[in-house]
Structure formats: structure tokens, C-alpha cells
Amino acid sequence: MQQNDKDKLLSREETAKLLSVSLVTLWDWTKKDIIPAYRIGYKVRYKKGEVLQALKKMNNFNKSLKPIAMTVAIGYNFLLL
């Protein structure tokens, strides 16, 4: 029986590499419940599908912030003139 790719369990190192972040950042995101983690004994594991879904959710959130950031930047530049 072959395990489905989205249910594949990743180590902390594999997950950090997949996301191109440090282990400290991964720990911070886990602590903030941005990425769900599973403890198996003394080891922490991440489901690949959930990691990719969290990444997609973060990207969508960041896209929605861009117009607000531009408005703040324009307003700030306006104050400087």
C-alpha cells in the first residue's frame, strides 16, 4: 500500500527546506498555529498537504495586504512632501 503524497509526514528539516525557511521560523509558525504539527514520541512531524495548504493561505493573505501597504506608503510619502 502506497502512502498518498499529501499525507506524507515530513521532518522539521524537510518541512523547513520545502518552505525555504529556517528551523526557527518553522518553530515560530508552528507555535502560532500557522502550520499544524504532530508530535510522535519526541519527534515533530508535518503533513505535506497541510504544509502546502498553509503556504497557499499565507500567500493569499499577503496578496490581500498589498493594496493596504501601498495606501499607507502613499499616505506617508504625501506627508513628507
C-alpha positions in Angstrom: 0.0 0.0 0.0 1.5 3.3 -1.1 1.1 6.4 1.1 -0.7 9.3 -0.5 1.8 12.3 -1.1 -0.4 14.8 0.7 -0.4 12.6 3.8 3.3 12.1 3.8 4.9 13.0 7.1 7.8 15.4 6.9 10.5 16.0 9.5 11.2 19.6 10.7 14.3 19.8 8.4 12.3 18.6 5.4 9.5 21.0 6.1 11.8 24.0 6.6 13.6 23.1 3.3 10.3 22.7 1.5 9.2 26.2 2.7 12.7 27.7 2.3 12.7 29.0 5.9 14.9 28.4 8.9 14.0 25.9 11.7 13.4 28.9 14.0 10.9 30.4 11.6 9.2 27.0 11.2 9.0 26.6 15.0 7.5 30.1 15.3 4.9 29.4 12.7 4.1 26.1 14.4 3.8 27.9 17.8 1.4 30.5 16.2 -0.7 27.6 14.7 0.0 28.8 11.2 1.2 25.3 10.3 -0.2 22.3 12.1 2.3 19.8 13.6 2.1 16.4 15.1 4.2 15.0 17.9 5.1 11.4 17.6 7.1 10.5 20.7 9.8 13.1 20.9 9.7 13.9 17.2 7.7 16.6 15.4 6.2 15.8 12.0 4.2 17.8 9.5 1.8 16.6 6.8 2.9 17.7 3.4 -0.6 18.5 2.2 -1.3 20.7 5.3 2.1 22.5 4.9 1.3 23.3 1.3 -2.2 24.4 2.2 -0.9 26.7 4.9 1.6 28.2 2.5 -1.1 28.9 0.0 -3.2 30.5 2.7 -0.3 32.7 3.7 0.3 33.8 0.1 -3.4 34.7 -0.4 -3.3 36.7 2.8 -0.1 38.6 1.7 -1.7 39.4 -1.6 -4.7 41.0 0.1 -2.4 43.2 2.2 -0.6 44.8 -0.8 -3.2 47.5 -1.6 -3.3 48.5 2.1 0.5 48.7 2.3 0.6 50.8 -0.9 -2.0 53.2 0.6 0.0 53.6 3.8 3.2 54.2 1.8 1.4 56.7 -0.5 -0.1 58.4 2.5 3.3 58.5 4.2 5.0 59.9 1.2 2.3 62.5 0.9 3.0 63.7 4.4 6.7 64.0 3.6 6.0 66.3 0.6 
